[in-house]
Amino acid sequence: MLGAISIAPPSTVTFPAKLLSPIPKSSFNGLRFQRACPNTVVRLPTASFRRPCSSSSVVMMAKREEEMKEIRTKTTEEINEEVVELKGELFMLRLQKSARNEFTSSEFRRMRKRIARLLTVKREREIEEGIGKRLSRKFDRQWKRSIVVRPPPSLIKLQEEEAAAEAAEKAA
């Protein structure tokens, strides 16, 4: 089935001209296979490469629907507060990554998705109120400017733990 195999660069190995003619010229110097019979089709068993269908996607969908119901029960102000907190957490994760500290890489995606869901619900409410796209962006800019930069809850919790540990050391 396989006619010619070359492991060295094509310049060092010589083949008959009629075998090399259909091969396009390239700078590839690795392993090269050439079929002796161009009409022969080689098929790989694709069924063995397929992953069996699992019910995990159904569970994920149920969790997502549950999370969306929870988000929709919140007021717009609560949504805005949670977006600010999550963006702070995302910033802290980026700092941990850049400092090469231990962090969970899956948290990036989870937080971004949560922020997107919150902002989606916020935009749905704006559409219900009849707020257009341009006006929404104007409100968004005003809201972003009004945000007071504050540490995320995880950092506040860490600072409280450190303060409690120092107080315990002084007491001892």
Salt bridges, closest charged atoms under 4 A:
GLU67 OE2 - ARG114 NH1 2.62
GLU67 OE1 - ARG117 NH1 3.01
GLU70 OE2 - LYS74 NZ 3.70
GLU70 OE2 - ARG114 NH2 3.43
GLU81 OE1 - ARG150 NH2 2.65
GLU82 OE1 - LYS74 NZ 2.24
GLU82 OE2 - ARG114 NH2 2.64
GLU107 OE1 - ARG110 NH2 2.63
GLU124 OE1 - ARG72 NH2 3.11
GLU126 OE1 - ARG123 NH1 3.20
ASP140 OD2 - LYS144 NZ 3.64
